Amino acid sequence: MRFDSLEALLRDGASVLAKGPIALIFVEDLVEVESTIRHHFRLRFAQIIVFAPDELHLPMDVTESIVRVTYALHRPGALQTAVDAINDAAIGIWIYYCYNAEYLFYPFCEDRSIAEMLTFHTEERRDALLSYVIDLYAPDLDADPDAVNLQDAHMDRSGYYALARPDENSHPRERQLDFFGGLRWRLEEHIPAPKRKIDRICLFRAAKDLRLREDHTFSDEEYNTYSCPWHHNITAAICSFRTAKALKTNAGSMFEIHNFVWHNSTKFEWHSQQLLDLGLMEPGQWF
């Protein structure tokens, strides 16, 4: 199914937005779009909606499995505009969003569907789920100048930390933290300060008047909390080549970075257990 604009999807695609969870994949460039779609298809989302330019070409089996929307992502606020619009059209539905070359992992995702996980999360009276964006990168930038290599992806196994998130009065917000680490921490001189956080509320239940902010938090502060007041909740990880790709394609940094590997690099195993073992997500009360 294909729509020539976001407006056309909202006008004619009510059936697409009627059942969740829905995955929204935003295509910034043409790198690893197919693998991103296939990965999220394996997690068994009810719908995968791909926002992409016309020049994207996909295999027929992928095209037949998704809803495609022609969309220009490089306009200011384009992602927030689309997420907010889908939110307003799908009240009560769980929604996930990511970019191409990003891959969602949650505890036990190899065996349990996204719907199973969200059913449990909903039973715990949670309407949003915190994720950490874990940077992936190729170890040999001469062989992979765009820093993307799925077969030999590496990640940082340590160097992650959190700071209190202040409110408008400079007081720490309850159950909210700003998380840092990965390439955005190690190469922070190339990253604008507002872009250095790695936390993202990637899964949320659509609600009336809810709005996504530019820093990947929401207008409802409870959506931005890492757990309920009583105990820890499930968290997830989005394993992403996006930062490495940007650092090696942006003119201001591409010639200054020759290698992303350091003594705390480790090969990414493409399995949730590795992320659990490293403390980069947790199952909460879900076993």
Buried (B, 14 or more C-beta within 10 A) or exposed (E): BEBEEBEEBBEEBEEBBEEBBBBBBBBBBEBBBBBBBBBBBEBEBBBBBBBBBEEBEBEEEBBEBBBBBBBEBEEEEBBBBBBBBBBBBBEEBBBBBBBBBBBBBBBBBEEBBBBBBBEBBEEBEBBBBBBBBBBBBBBBBEEBEBBBBBEEBBBBBEEBEBEEBEEEEEEEBEBBBBBBBBBBBBBEEBBEEEEBBBBBBBBBBBBEEBEBEEEBBBEBBEBBBBBBEEEEBBBBBBBBBBBBBBBBBEEEBBEEBEEBBEEEBEEBEBEBEBBBEBEBBBBBEBE
